[in-house]
Amino acid sequence: MTAQKAAPSTLRIAVAQLNPTVGDIAGNVAKAREARTAAAREGADLLLLTELFISGYPPEDLVLKPAFLKACEQAVEKLAAETADGGPGVVIGFPRQAAGLRHNSVAVLDGGRVIAIRDKVDLPNYGEFDEKRVFDAGEMPGPVNFRGVRIGIPVCEDIWGDLGVCETLAESGAEILLSPNGSPYYRGKVDVRHQVVLRQVIETGLPMIYANQLGGQDELVFDGASFAFNADKSLAFQMSQFEEAVAVSEWKRGAGGWISANGLKSRIPEGEEADYRACMLGFRDYVNKNGFRNVVLGLSGGIDSAICTALAVDALGEERVRTVMLPYRYTSRESLRDAEACAKALGCRYDIVAIEEPVEGFLSALADTFEGTEAGITEENLQSRTRGTILMAISNKFGSMVVTTGNKSEMSVGYATLYGDMNGGFNPIKDLYKMQVYALARWRNGTVPPGALGPSGEVIPQNIIDKAPSAELRPDQTDQDSLPPYPVLDDILECLVEKEMSTEEIVARGHEEATVHRIEHLLYIAEYKRRQSAPGVKITRKNFGRDRRYPITNRFRDRG
């Protein structure tokens, strides 16, 4: 009779917060393999990867394709076979199909095989999440026996929701909880995650390791910042944010269960630093993962194009960024000077392409059609659309992706021109209000963020920050000619968009009633423009597109 092997008193667990690419199954497996090799060097027993790592997250409707699911399952089986070498076991997420159902699943690999599979129970269907469309809920899970340790594996929303998944795992004998996640960034999200995990730690009396994905995927940015809490609510370890990493923590079995001490405690950035790094990471990954060699953008001498140029250089390097000043008769000498100074400070290419001749050509061609009408917004928009056409021509000729530069304040109220300044493949500041753009510019002038490829020092000339913003589409124009001051506008918009407050509540904050109603009206009627806008990094709790989905045809107005 074979003697039963004693349960281990120590367990070394490696957490890998890596940057997978949706659909790149072979590339994602290669990343997992490299992480396992690194974990083995550190003497790890088990490697924890993130939610749907094999497919990349979120795979959206790719999981409706049987060939894609089959390729993911084959990749898991191949990776499982590699664990026959006696090295670390692996916990890894993948999509699978079983008994006619599709699941968001986790496989536990050890000893050359798949020793267990657990399916996500609580499927999120809010904000940016839409998993009930493509996945079926799994059964309530039990713990997995991994080398004598009973581990519970609640998948992402299983710890965020109220279905009692963690309590069920604790009641059925789990000793430690390992949670693979795909949790996107928004401002202050790390603290939110800590509170979510602490709630489960308190309710179950078990320690929990929280592994989070890293990297940009279309509008979403996954910021890593993986961590763990001991059962006594102390922070066991905290990994870095916005950086790929593999970290090993040592867990010891004591009288009160498993505990980890003296773990890594990385600094978590806050405020403008966190937002800037999220924009930089999301922009870099969108450009690189979609195979663009370089980017081009119009550099007007204004704050929005300046911060986008800084983000582009920081994300990609100066040699991959081309800026173009597109002056017309209303472009000031100050703007020409500021744009050139910004490009020079950042070290990127700067060209000037005057648009007087093409604009006049359009006006001449339309002269008979427009005869008897007053010049106005139509003629102003021709300037913007001429600039957009020139930038798209440069994009087509040289393979550069056009960066569009409208901020959330402008996109909210429709102060952007379709087929003009809205032209582009990606917008790194789409979810930043105007005052946040200014704050990021001031912060970047004093700091070079980790991983940035741009220079130090004042990269956005102070005059760009100080001067009144203007589209310069007519003489002496400023944004405040037709909009309230940006601090007022931004507060009203945040109340309407992020907080869904009534107009009565917003007026009670001290805003003029007529102004609030006007901004609400502008917000609603600009929906058709936003539907046609380029994707951009999600920074706030409620961005346009994934989070806020209002009808284009909509006659509702909140009049109390």
Order of alpha helices (4+ residues) and beta strands (2+ residues): beta-alpha-beta-alpha-beta-beta-beta-beta-beta-alpha-alpha-beta-alpha-beta-beta-beta-beta-beta-beta-beta-alpha-beta-alpha-beta-alpha-beta-alpha-alpha-beta-alpha-alpha-alpha-alpha-alpha-alpha-alpha
